[in-house]
């Protein structure tokens, strides 16, 4: 009976240690991946800035001309108004999926991150992601950006501290845009209307809420200071193609592609089995050495050799297992 209880106790302790290691991986290990990705994205974005057109796009005045009234004949009241010309589309390429497309700065909470185009799980592991079904920063409409709060660098960890009147700065290859925060709200994950066009030029930031949970979403929105720039050539088609996956327009959740792709369980199962085999092999060798009367140091040698291998395999297992979770925070 004592051996059974001892075995159960060791199993529970091992399970607890594995759970703690997984939590450590989610909170700290993922930050290492994001930091590496951000360094590469920053290099790519700085290179794009250096090759940006010397002449930045100019905008057409958004001030409508005064109505002009014809001189009517007696008894007639006829008024005609001129229509302002539509701004010409900018001849620049729309940022491709996964590319570094902007730099976001939020001075209030010390955020300075490179933004990637797209909001899939893999893209948000690299940094804040722009919903490709929404306008680009600086344009008319609702440009939306999502970011993690507790994993993968947690770029929006303190977004709940951003208040009305605070600044959001977006630097792009086609200009720098200044937004003033006008709202911060908590909504359910299916409140996709927060991503819709509000009739002005604004930025909307989304993240899970509260911290360490995906129960709600926090949405911080700001209005552009100054006039918006025209859309890019071909951008309307690009946005329509991505709206169903980005969460903007006609989808049921804010998350869109964040958890909409069903991942295969096979890699997680195989890496988990391999991690177990590595540890069992170290245990078996230790038992064999112990039965031959070896000293304590030799009995622990298999664990000293096997532990680094086990941790590497366990890290890859955690990476694959985390992709099966319903949401990354």
C-alpha positions in Angstrom: 0.0 0.0 0.0 2.8 2.4 0.9 4.4 1.8 -2.5 1.1 2.6 -4.3 0.6 5.8 -2.3 4.2 6.7 -3.0 3.8 6.1 -6.7 0.6 8.2 -6.7 2.4 11.0 -4.8 5.3 11.0 -7.2 2.9 11.1 -10.2 1.0 14.1 -8.8 4.2 15.9 -8.0 5.5 15.3 -11.6 2.2 16.5 -13.0 2.4 19.6 -10.9 5.9 20.3 -12.0 5.0 19.9 -15.7 2.0 22.3 -15.3 4.3 24.9 -13.6 6.8 24.5 -16.5 4.1 25.0 -19.0 2.9 28.2 -17.3 6.5 29.4 -17.2 6.8 28.7 -20.9 3.6 30.6 -21.7 4.5 33.6 -19.6 8.3 33.8 -20.2 9.3 31.3 -22.8 7.1 32.8 -25.5 8.7 36.2 -24.8 12.0 34.9 -26.1 10.3 34.0 -29.4 8.6 37.4 -29.7 11.8 39.3 -28.9 13.7 37.4 -31.6 10.9 38.1 -34.1 10.7 41.7 -33.2 14.4 42.2 -33.8 14.0 40.8 -37.3 10.8 42.8 -38.0 12.5 46.0 -36.8 15.4 45.4 -39.2 13.0 44.8 -42.0 10.9 47.9 -41.2 13.9 50.2 -40.9 15.2 48.9 -44.2 11.7 49.7 -45.7 11.9 53.2 -44.2 15.2 53.9 -45.9 13.8 52.9 -49.2 10.5 54.7 -48.8 9.7 57.3 -51.5 11.3 60.6 -50.9 8.0 62.3 -51.5 5.3 61.2 -49.2 1.7 60.8 -50.5 -0.2 64.1 -50.4 -3.9 64.3 -49.6 -6.7 66.1 -51.3 -8.5 68.7 -49.1 -11.4 67.2 -47.3 -13.1 70.5 -47.0 -16.2 70.5 -49.2 -16.6 73.6 -51.5 -19.3 76.1 -50.7 -22.6 75.4 -52.5 -23.1 77.6 -55.6 -26.6 78.8 -56.3 -27.8 79.7 -59.8 -29.7 82.9 -60.2 -33.3 81.7 -60.7 -35.9 83.2 -62.8 -38.8 84.8 -61.0 -40.9 82.2 -59.4 -38.3 79.5 -59.6 -36.1 78.2 -56.7 -33.3 76.1 -58.1 -30.1 75.4 -56.1 -27.2 73.3 -57.3 -24.1 72.3 -55.3 -20.8 71.1 -56.6 -19.4 67.7 -55.4 -15.8 67.5 -54.2 -13.6 65.3 -56.3 -12.7 61.9 -54.8 -9.1 61.7 -53.7 -6.8 59.8 -56.1 -5.6 56.4 -54.9 -2.0 56.2 -53.8 0.3 54.2 -56.1 1.9 52.1 -53.3 1.7 48.4 -52.6 -0.5 47.1 -49.8 1.7 45.4 -47.1 1.7 41.7 -47.6 0.6 39.1 -45.0 3.3 38.6 -42.4 5.3 41.7 -43.4 6.5 44.5 -41.0 4.1 47.3 -41.9 4.3 49.9 -39.1 5.7 50.9 -35.8 3.3 51.6 -32.9 4.2 53.8 -30.0 2.0 54.4 -26.9 4.1 56.7 -24.7 1.7 56.3 -21.7 2.5 52.6 -21.2 6.0 52.5 -22.9 4.9 50.5 -26.0 7.2 50.7 -29.0 6.7 47.7 -31.2 6.9 46.8 -34.9 3.4 45.8 -36.3 3.0 42.8 -38.6 0.3 42.5 -41.2 -2.2 39.9 -40.1 -3.8 38.5 -36.9 -3.3 34.8 -37.2 -1.8 32.9 -34.3 1.6 32.7 -35.9 1.6 36.4 -36.9 0.6 37.6 -33.4 3.5 35.6 -31.9 5.8 38.1 -33.6 4.2 41.2 -32.4 1.0 43.3 -32.6 -1.0 42.5 -35.8 -3.0 44.7 -38.1 -6.4 43.3 -39.1 -5.9 43.1 -42.9 -9.6 43.5 -43.5 -9.5 47.1 -42.1 -8.0 50.3 -43.5 -4.3 51.0 -43.1 -3.2 53.5 -40.4 -3.7 57.1 -41.5 -6.6 56.3 -43.8 -10.3 57.0 -43.4 -12.1 54.3 -41.6 -11.3 52.1 -38.6 -7.7 50.7 -38.7 -7.5 47.9 -36.2 -4.6 46.3 -34.4 -4.6 43.3 -32.1 -2.0 42.3 -29.5 -1.3 39.9 -26.7 -1.4 40.9 -23.0 0.4 38.1 -21.2 2.3 36.0 -23.8 4.6 36.6 -26.7 6.1 39.8 -25.4 2.7 41.0 -24.1 2.8 44.3 -26.2 -0.6 45.4 -24.8 0.0 44.2 -21.2 -0.9 47.6 -19.7 -3.4 48.7 -22.3 -6.0 49.1 -19.5 -4.0 52.0 -18.2 -4.5 54.0 -21.5 -7.0 56.8 -20.9 -9.0 59.3 -23.0 -6.7 62.0 -24.3 -3.5 59.8 -24.4 -1.5 59.5 -27.6 -1.1 56.7 -30.0 1.6 57.2 -32.7 1.8 55.0 -35.8 4.9 55.3 -38.0 4.7 53.9 -41.5 6.7 54.1 -44.7 4.1 56.5 -46.1 3.9 58.8 -43.1 3.6 59.2 -39.4 0.1 59.5 -37.8 -1.0 60.8 -34.5 -4.2 59.6 -32.8 -5.9 60.8 -29.6 -7.6 58.2 -27.5 -11.3 58.8 -27.2 -12.6 55.6 -25.6 -11.7 52.5 -23.7 -14.3 49.8 -23.3 -14.7 46.2 -22.3 -16.8 44.0 -24.6 -17.5 40.3 -25.2 -15.4 38.4 -27.8 -18.3 38.4 -30.3 -18.7 42.3 -30.3 -17.2 42.5 -33.8 -18.9 45.8 -34.4 -16.0 47.6 -32.7 -14.0 46.9 -35.9 -16.5 48.5 -38.2 -16.2 51.9 -39.9 -17.4 54.7 -37.7 -17.4 57.4 -40.4 -14.2 59.0 -39.4 -10.5 58.1 -39.3 -9.5 56.1 -36.2 -7.3 53.4 -34.7 -8.7 50.6 -32.7 -6.6 48.4 -30.4 -7.9 45.0 -29.1 -6.6 42.6 -26.5 -7.9 39.9 -24.1 -9.3 41.0 -20.8 -8.7 40.7 -17.9 -5.0 39.8 -17.9 -4.4 36.0 -18.0 -7.9 35.4 -19.3 -9.7 35.4 -22.6 -13.2 35.9 -21.1 -13.6 39.5 -22.4 -11.9 41.9 -24.8 -10.6 45.4 -24.1 -10.9 47.9 -26.9 -9.1 51.2 -27.0 -9.9 53.6 -29.8 -8.4 56.9 -30.9 -9.3 59.5 -33.5 -6.7 60.7 -36.1 -5.4 64.2 -35.6 -5.4 65.8 -39.0 -6.6 64.7 -42.4 -6.6 61.0 -43.6 -4.7 59.9 -46.6 -6.4 58.2 -49.6 -6.4 54.4 -50.0 -3.8 52.5 -51.9 -4.4 51.1 -55.4 -6.0 47.6 -55.2 -6.6 48.0 -51.4 -10.4 47.6 -51.6 -10.0 44.1 -53.2 -7.3 43.2 -50.7 -9.5 44.2 -47.8 -12.5 42.2 -49.1 -10.4 39.1 -49.5 -9.3 39.3 -45.8 -12.5 40.5 -44.1 -13.8 37.0 -43.4 -10.6 36.0 -41.7 -9.7 39.2 -40.0 -12.9 39.6 -37.9 -14.0 42.8 -39.5 -17.2 43.1 -41.4 -19.3 40.0 -41.3 -17.7 37.6 -38.7 -19.0 36.7 -35.3 -16.0 37.4 -33.2 -13.3 40.0 -32.7 -10.6 37.3 -32.8 -11.2 36.3 -36.4 -8.3 34.2 -37.4 -6.8 34.0 -33.9 -8.3 30.7 -33.1 -10.2 29.8 -36.3 -7.6 27.3 -37.7 -7.9 23.8 -36.4 -4.4 22.5 -35.7 -3.3 18.8 -35.9 -2.9 17.0 -32.6 -0.3 14.7 -34.0 2.9 16.9 -33.5 1.9 17.6 -29.9 1.3 13.9 -29.2 4.6 12.8 -30.8 6.7 15.4 -29.0 5.0 14.6 -25.7 5.7 10.9 -26.2 9.3 11.6 -27.0 9.7 13.7 -23.9 8.3 10.9 -21.8 10.6 8.4 -23.5 13.7 10.6 -22.8 12.8 10.8 -19.1 11.9 7.1 -18.8 15.3 6.2 -20.5 17.2 8.3 -18.0 15.2 6.7 -15.1 15.8 3.1 -16.5 19.6 3.7 -16.9 19.8 5.1 -13.4 18.0 2.0 -12.0 20.4 -0.3 -13.8 23.4 1.6 -12.6 22.1 1.6 -9.1 21.5 -2.2 -9.0 25.2 -2.7 -10.0 26.2 -1.0 -6.8 27.4 2.2 -8.3 27.8 5.3 -6.1 25.2 8.2 -5.8 27.1 10.3 -8.4 26.9 7.6 -11.1 23.2 6.9 -10.3 22.4 10.6 -11.0 24.6 10.8 -14.1 21.8 9.6 -16.5 19.5 12.4 -15.2 22.3 15.0 -15.6 22.8 13.9 -19.2 19.1 13.4 -20.0 17.7 16.6 -18.4 19.0 19.1 -21.1 17.6 16.8 -23.8 14.3 16.4 -22.0 13.9 20.2 -21.5 14.5 20.8 -25.2 12.0 18.2 -26.3 9.6 19.5 -23.6 9.9 23.0 -25.0 8.9 21.8 -28.5 6.1 19.9 -27.0 4.8 23.0 -25.2 5.0 24.9 -28.5 2.9 22.4 -30.3 0.5 21.9 -27.4 -0.2 25.6 -27.0 -1.4 25.8 -30.6 -4.3 23.4 -29.6 -5.6 25.8 -26.9 -8.7 27.9 -27.8 -7.0 31.2 -27.4 -3.5 32.6 -26.6 -3.6 35.5 -24.2 
